[in-house]
Amino acid sequence: MIETEEIGLSVDKRFRDPLKMKSASKHSVPPAIAEIGAGNNGIGLAEAINQAGQAVVITDRDGNVLYVNAAFTSMTGYSSREIVGKSTRLLKSGKQEPSYYADLWKTVTAGRNWHGELINRRKDGSLYTEELTIAPVRDSEGDIIRYIALKQDVTQQREQEKSLRFLAAIIASSGAAIIGITPEGTISSWNGGAEELYGYRAEEAVGKLISVLLPPDRSGEAGAILECVKEGQKILDYETVRLTKDGRAIDVSLAVSPIIDAKGKVVGAATIAHDISERRRADRAMRESAQRFQVIFERSLDCLYIHDFDGNLLDVNPAALKLLGYRREEIVSLHFSFLLGPDQTLKALQAIKELEKTGVSKDGIEFRLKCRTGKFVDVETKTVVIPYERAARAILGVARDITERKEVETAIREAKQAAEHANRAKSEFLANMSHELRTPMNGVIGMTGLLLETELNAEQRQYAEIVASSGESLLAVINDILD
């Protein structure tokens, strides 16, 4: 049974048993081929087949090899001595379904030519792809007696096609807008990313000039880019503006590379575009935010300062400079311990460590800052982590002068202490007065009561009762006053 590869010439019926023939050269040549006379140039058909660029294989009806030429040996690694007399199954790789071979065999045994590709295995075990045509060879009576195959190694070609298909699939599915442009500026290819970005379908864009995407104020840009490309230059990360189908202007980043053919000639340009409108908007928003922050930073009545996580001062605002009496260049880049007392630095470093670890600052931490004059001022701080100079982080601190508040708190504390002292003095005074006044009055009232229990004349009793009554009244007044 024939398994892989074959193609044809007419062979005389008397050579039905070619295996009995002797090989006359390195590559065994069937007598039917050898007997064909030389042409006008003196080269015989057998020699022509042996020197052919394509591999030629002749088999019997069962697929056993009768003849191979030099090109077959180059392609498979098998010499004529190694392959003649063996089945073409020797080349089988197992990479194709049995049904594929069944169709091949059905076609050639029916007397029709078969054309297709096979994945075969070389002598060294490597795989290769061959394109071949197999044709039956008939005798004078029309019976099939041989099969002849013409083969061509297309392994490299198929790998290149596979790579190109893979590359084409990447381009087609890429989210980036990829456009091919001729040296004259005509759009030659247009992928799905370009359709999504610009709004044109491929059939609408291909064939148009690339200038259809350019705003009027950038009309000369395409020509300038193509001139650079024609000289073999690449253009990377070029930010510009392009127009969509509905007329919207979008910000894009372009990468343009020359397309060079096998001879080194620039035959076009490949453009990859990314929509950077959102990034541009974000950049603008960030710049505007930074500008607003700078205005607030400069004009704030509170003291604002920025330092890194090591405690090095990066910036301070005018309010802080005014409070401390320094110029900006005198303290920026210094460590903040320069402004703190020795007992305050450790507390500040612990606060930074906590902020770096948790991202949450403790508000209301109080410090004493040293002014240029040597005087200290009391401040209350709040801190937050901010982005600073692109990716880096820093700490923004707000310090509010609480010197007056501290003075008021001190005055209130002293007043409270004075009031508490006065209250204690009053309590002591009242205790003394209670003893000094109530004791004699109680004695007067008590003695008067005893006097009234003795025998008194009417006038004496009257006087004693008046004394007792007056004493009770006076004691009531004293109690009210003391209470």
Stockholm file with secondary structure:
# STOCKHOLM 1.0

chainA/1-483         MIETEEIGLSVDKRFRDPLKMKSASKHSVPPAIAEIGAGNNGIGLAEAINQAGQAVVITDRDGNVLYVNAAFTSMTGYSSREIVGKSTRLLKSGKQEPSYYADLWKTVTAGRNWHGELINRRKDGSLYTEELTIAPVRDSEGDIIRYIALKQDVTQQREQEKSLRFLAAIIASSGAAIIGITPEGTISSWNGGAEELYGYRAEEAVGKLISVLLPPDRSGEAGAILECVKEGQKILDYETVRLTKDGRAIDVSLAVSPIIDAKGKVVGAATIAHDISERRRADRAMRESAQRFQVIFERSLDCLYIHDFDGNLLDVNPAALKLLGYRREEIVSLHFSFLLGPDQTLKALQAIKELEKTGVSKDGIEFRLKCRTGKFVDVETKTVVIPYERAARAILGVARDITERKEVETAIREAKQAAEHANRAKSEFLANMSHELRTPMNGVIGMTGLLLETELNAEQRQYAEIVASSGESLLAVINDILD
#=GR chainA/1-483 SS CCCSCCCCCCCCGGGSCGGGSCCCSSSCCCHHHHTSCCCTTSCCHHHHHHTCSSEEEEECTTSBEEEECHHHHHHHSCCHHHHTTSBGGGGBCSCSCHHHHHHHHHHHHTTCCEEEEEEEECTTSCEEEEEEEEEEEECTTSCEEEEEEEEEECHHHHHHHHHHHHHHHHHHHCSSEEEEECTTSBEEEECHHHHHHHCCCHHHHTTSBGGGGSCGGGTTHHHHHHHHHHTTCCEEEEEEEEECTTSCEEEEEEEEEEEECTTSCEEEEEEEEEECHHHHHHHHHHHHHHHHHHHHHHHCSSEEEEECTTCBEEEECHHHHHHHTCCHHHHTTSBGGGGBCHHHHHHHHHHHHHHHHHSCCCTTEEEEEECTTSCEEEEEEEEEEEECSTTCEEEEEEEEECHHHHHHHHHHHHHHHHHHHHHHHHHHHHHHHHHHHHHHHHHHHHHHHHHHTSCCCHHHHHHHHHHHHHHHHHHHHHHHHHC
#=GC SS_cons         CCCSCCCCCCCCGGGSCGGGSCCCSSSCCCHHHHTSCCCTTSCCHHHHHHTCSSEEEEECTTSBEEEECHHHHHHHSCCHHHHTTSBGGGGBCSCSCHHHHHHHHHHHHTTCCEEEEEEEECTTSCEEEEEEEEEEEECTTSCEEEEEEEEEECHHHHHHHHHHHHHHHHHHHCSSEEEEECTTSBEEEECHHHHHHHCCCHHHHTTSBGGGGSCGGGTTHHHHHHHHHHTTCCEEEEEEEEECTTSCEEEEEEEEEEEECTTSCEEEEEEEEEECHHHHHHHHHHHHHHHHHHHHHHHCSSEEEEECTTCBEEEECHHHHHHHTCCHHHHTTSBGGGGBCHHHHHHHHHHHHHHHHHSCCCTTEEEEEECTTSCEEEEEEEEEEEECSTTCEEEEEEEEECHHHHHHHHHHHHHHHHHHHHHHHHHHHHHHHHHHHHHHHHHHHHHHHHHHTSCCCHHHHHHHHHHHHHHHHHHHHHHHHHC
//
